[in-house]
Amino acid sequence: MTDNTPEPWYHSVGKHISGDEMQIWRLDNKAKDFAVLPKGDHGLFRSDDCYLVLKITYDDEQNRSFSLFTWIGKTSTHEEELNQRADELESWLDIGTRARELQDHENSYFRSLFKHGITYIE
């Protein structure tokens, strides 16, 4: 008997990464869809959505570490679901840092992750 259960969404996280990188997922407020954000859209945040931002870094010995951020748009209504997704990811990876970011109140480290800055889409 074959198990047809799909792998959890987070099982591909961090695979095939050779250097410091970021992976971002968007929880669409209207469609209630959870999808990977294309790299070209990193730094674009919709006010009515929530995001998981995973920063992956390597030290000189190539030890990998993870920082996880939840970003909540000012009109989003799905923070609870976002936190459930963050908990799932945290149970899979050894997350060193986890932080909650609110639109218009992001900390300086989070802002520094986006070399072209942060843009809000209303």
C-alpha positions as CSV (number, residue, x, y, z in Angstrom):
1,M,0.0,0.0,0.0
2,T,1.4,3.4,-1.0
3,D,0.9,6.4,1.1
4,N,-0.5,9.1,-1.2
5,T,-0.3,11.8,1.5
6,P,1.5,14.8,0.0
7,E,4.6,16.1,1.8
8,P,3.9,19.1,4.0
9,W,4.4,22.5,2.3
10,Y,7.6,23.1,4.3
11,H,9.6,20.0,3.4
12,S,11.3,21.7,0.5
13,V,12.5,24.7,2.6
14,G,16.2,25.4,2.3
15,K,17.0,22.6,-0.1
16,H,19.5,23.3,-2.9
17,I,20.6,26.6,-1.3
18,S,24.3,27.3,-1.6
19,G,24.5,30.7,0.1
20,D,22.6,33.2,2.2
21,E,19.1,33.4,0.9
22,M,15.5,34.2,1.7
23,Q,12.3,32.4,1.1
24,I,8.9,34.1,1.4
25,W,5.4,32.8,1.5
26,R,2.3,34.9,1.1
27,L,-1.0,34.1,2.8
28,D,-3.6,35.7,0.5
29,N,-6.4,37.3,2.5
30,K,-9.0,36.9,-0.3
31,A,-8.2,33.5,-1.8
32,K,-6.8,32.1,1.5
33,D,-4.0,30.7,-0.6
34,F,-0.5,30.1,0.8
35,A,2.2,30.3,-1.9
36,V,5.9,31.0,-2.4
37,L,6.6,34.6,-3.4
38,P,8.8,35.0,-6.5
39,K,12.2,36.5,-5.7
40,G,11.3,39.5,-7.9
41,D,8.5,40.3,-5.5
42,H,10.6,40.2,-2.3
43,G,10.0,43.5,-0.5
44,L,6.5,44.0,-1.9
45,F,3.9,43.5,0.9
46,R,0.2,43.7,0.4
47,S,-1.6,45.5,3.3
48,D,-4.4,42.9,3.4
49,D,-2.1,39.8,3.4
50,C,0.3,38.1,5.8
51,Y,3.7,36.7,5.0
52,L,6.3,34.2,6.3
53,V,9.9,35.4,5.7
54,L,12.6,32.8,6.3
55,K,16.2,34.1,6.2
56,I,18.8,31.4,5.7
57,T,22.4,32.2,6.5
58,Y,25.7,30.2,6.6
59,D,28.7,30.8,8.8
60,D,32.3,30.3,7.9
61,E,32.1,26.6,8.6
62,Q,29.0,26.3,6.4
63,N,26.6,25.7,9.3
64,R,23.1,26.8,8.3
65,S,20.9,29.0,10.5
66,F,17.4,30.2,10.1
67,S,15.6,33.4,11.2
68,L,11.8,33.4,10.8
69,F,9.6,36.5,10.6
70,T,5.9,36.8,10.4
71,W,4.7,40.0,8.7
72,I,1.1,41.1,9.2
73,G,-0.5,43.7,7.0
74,K,-2.6,46.4,8.7
75,T,-5.9,45.1,7.2
76,S,-5.1,41.4,7.2
77,T,-7.4,39.1,9.1
78,H,-5.4,35.8,9.0
79,E,-2.8,36.2,11.6
80,E,-3.9,33.0,13.4
81,E,-3.4,30.9,10.3
82,L,-0.1,32.6,9.6
83,N,1.1,31.7,13.2
84,Q,0.0,28.0,12.6
85,R,2.1,27.9,9.4
86,A,5.1,29.5,11.3
87,D,4.7,26.9,14.1
88,E,4.7,24.1,11.5
89,L,7.9,25.5,9.9
90,E,9.5,26.0,13.3
91,S,8.8,22.3,14.2
92,W,10.6,21.2,11.0
93,L,13.6,23.5,11.2
94,D,15.9,24.6,14.0
95,I,14.8,28.3,14.0
96,G,17.3,30.5,15.8
97,T,15.2,33.6,15.8
98,R,11.5,34.2,15.4
99,A,10.0,37.7,15.2
100,R,6.6,39.3,14.6
101,E,6.6,42.3,12.2
102,L,3.6,44.7,11.8
103,Q,3.1,46.9,8.8
104,D,4.7,50.4,9.4
105,H,6.5,49.1,12.5
106,E,9.1,46.7,11.1
107,N,12.4,46.6,13.0
108,S,15.6,47.8,11.3
109,Y,17.1,44.3,10.9
110,F,13.9,43.1,9.0
111,R,14.0,46.2,6.8
112,S,17.7,45.6,6.1
113,L,16.9,42.2,4.5
114,F,15.4,43.9,1.5
115,K,18.1,45.7,-0.4
116,H,15.6,47.7,-2.5
117,G,13.5,48.5,0.5
118,I,9.9,47.6,1.5
119,T,7.0,48.7,-0.6
120,Y,3.4,48.5,0.6
121,I,0.6,47.6,-1.8
122,E,-2.8,48.8,-0.6
